[in-house]
Amino acid sequence: MTPSTVRVPIGRIDGRVTRWEEDLLAVEAPLEIRVGPRSLSVTMRTPGHDFELAAGFLLAEDIIGSASDILEIANADPNVVVVALSPNALIKASALQRGFLMTSACGICGKVSLESLATNRCPVLPPSELKIDAGAIHRLPHRLRARQDIFESTGGLHAAALFNAQGELQCLREDVGRHNAVDKLVGHALLSFGTPLRNSVMLVSGRASFELVQKASMAGVPLLAAVGAPSSLAVSEAERCGLTLIGFLRNGSFNVYGGTGCIGGLEEPQ
């Protein structure tokens, strides 16, 4: 298995004094995702939870709809994951004709045209029964940060986590790419037969962009929160598909883009 961290020699300069020592870095390495014999995607990721990454990616791209669509996931080598689909899987032929080449910075860089991007619009979510208190939402970033093990040692990874309605951490994944972290998180739930995630809150450590709204909605998540800012396309797509989007969740406050129906404990200003 490819390690998720690596030690490298560095010169640490303090004022005019140089000390030679080692630093711990997060690994960034390519992962090829194959569906049967077809190479579907190459993404730059932090090794670890690669099967979850592949499964979450296939769900987000609407290539599969549930864990039952997957017959087997295996490694062809440490950086190649092969997904065998179930004979009963209802797969859109056009889905497997798309090609994806992604860096760790972008979840939709591999879309070859605006038409292919349009085919992956977020589904409209059913009404959610999720209700999480605003006070619990304020505590989510601290709980996320406390469990970012690789970030703590390297300072170089994004994180995505799922919480229940009481604000309790259910699962956390880290990766050099924010979209990969979400795919790993969703893939974990998918392979555990836990999707759709209609009673979960998803929190991401950075900004909220369109592809994160897309991935959250494809997984059935009713509330996506981000420590950073949302993009305009993320907001408009969240509104269209009925997902509650929170941005700037830090320092005891947050912004809500869209309805507040999932949030309890709110008070009117004095």
Secondary structure as the mmCIF struct_conf table of DSSP 4:
data_model
#
loop_
_struct_conf.conf_type_id
_struct_conf.id
_struct_conf.beg_label_comp_id
_struct_conf.beg_label_asym_id
_struct_conf.beg_label_seq_id
_struct_conf.end_label_comp_id
_struct_conf.end_label_asym_id
_struct_conf.end_label_seq_id
BEND BEND1 SER A 4 SER A 4
STRN STRN1 THR A 5 ASP A 14
TURN_TY1_P TURN_TY1_P1 GLY A 15 ARG A 16
STRN STRN2 VAL A 17 ALA A 26
STRN STRN3 ALA A 29 VAL A 35
TURN_TY1_P TURN_TY1_P2 GLY A 36 PRO A 37
STRN STRN4 ARG A 38 ARG A 45
BEND BEND2 PRO A 47 GLY A 48
HELX_RH_AL_P HELX_RH_AL_P1 ASP A 50 ALA A 60
TURN_TY1_P TURN_TY1_P3 GLU A 61 ASP A 62
BEND BEND3 ILE A 63 ILE A 63
BEND BEND4 GLY A 65 SER A 66
HELX_RH_3T_P HELX_RH_3T_P1 ALA A 67 ASP A 69
STRN STRN5 ILE A 70 ASP A 77
TURN_TY1_P TURN_TY1_P4 PRO A 78 ASN A 79
STRN STRN6 VAL A 80 LEU A 85
HELX_LH_PP_P HELX_LH_PP_P1 SER A 86 SER A 86
TURN_TY1_P TURN_TY1_P5 PRO A 87 ASN A 88
TURN_TY1_P TURN_TY1_P6 ALA A 93 SER A 94
HELX_RH_3T_P HELX_RH_3T_P2 ALA A 95 GLN A 97
STRN STRN7 PHE A 100 MET A 102
TURN_TY1_P TURN_TY1_P7 SER A 104 ALA A 105
BEND BEND5 GLY A 107 ILE A 108
TURN_TY1_P TURN_TY1_P8 CYS A 109 GLY A 110
BEND BEND6 SER A 113 SER A 113
HELX_RH_AL_P HELX_RH_AL_P2 LEU A 114 ALA A 118
TURN_TY1_P TURN_TY1_P9 THR A 119 ASN A 120
HELX_LH_PP_P HELX_LH_PP_P2 ARG A 121 SER A 128
STRN STRN8 ILE A 132 ASP A 133
HELX_RH_AL_P HELX_RH_AL_P3 ALA A 134 ALA A 146
TURN_TY1_P TURN_TY1_P10 ARG A 147 ARG A 147
HELX_RH_AL_P HELX_RH_AL_P4 ASP A 149 THR A 154
BEND BEND7 GLY A 155 GLY A 155
STRN STRN9 HIS A 158 PHE A 163
TURN_TY1_P TURN_TY1_P11 ALA A 165 GLN A 166
STRN STRN10 LEU A 169 ASP A 175
BEND BEND8 VAL A 176 GLY A 177
HELX_RH_AL_P HELX_RH_AL_P5 ARG A 178 LEU A 191
TURN_TY1_P TURN_TY1_P12 SER A 192 PHE A 193
BEND BEND9 PRO A 196 PRO A 196
TURN_TY1_P TURN_TY1_P13 ARG A 198 ASN A 199
STRN STRN11 VAL A 201 VAL A 204
BEND BEND10 SER A 205 GLY A 206
STRN STRN12 ALA A 208 ALA A 208
HELX_RH_AL_P HELX_RH_AL_P6 PHE A 210 MET A 218
TURN_TY1_P TURN_TY1_P14 ALA A 219 GLY A 220
BEND BEND11 PRO A 222 PRO A 222
STRN STRN13 LEU A 223 ALA A 226
BEND BEND12 VAL A 227 GLY A 228
HELX_LH_PP_P HELX_LH_PP_P3 ALA A 229 ALA A 229
STRN STRN14 PRO A 230 PRO A 230
HELX_LH_PP_P HELX_LH_PP_P4 SER A 231 SER A 231
HELX_RH_AL_P HELX_RH_AL_P7 SER A 232 CYS A 241
TURN_TY1_P TURN_TY1_P15 GLY A 242 GLY A 242
STRN STRN15 THR A 244 ARG A 250
TURN_TY1_P TURN_TY1_P16 ASN A 251 GLY A 252
STRN STRN16 SER A 253 TYR A 257
BEND BEND13 GLY A 258 GLY A 258
TURN_TY1_P TURN_TY1_P17 GLY A 261 CYS A 262
STRN STRN17 ILE A 263 GLY A 264
BEND BEND14 GLY A 265 GLY A 265
#
